[in-house]
């Protein structure tokens, strides 16, 4: 799966450089955030942020588009600091 490949790639970079602590979600579409649970399990200190609108869209996607269809825990971002809550 692509989310596991992404986690492997980030892990390989981490060994070469430094710890990745922040992940920015550009849009609240499912293909931008559904793999966050895998990444967070591999990098528990990871902070995931997005704009308020993107976070609202993530929640809408989970509740309206995929109700009871997702087998793994779904993680959303926190509102980016400096954005109205």
Secondary structure, DSSP 4 states (H G I P E B T S, - for coil): -HHHHHHHHHHHHHHHS----EEE----SHHHHTTHHHHHHH-TT-EEEE-HHHHHHHHHIIIIISTTT--S----PEEPTTS--
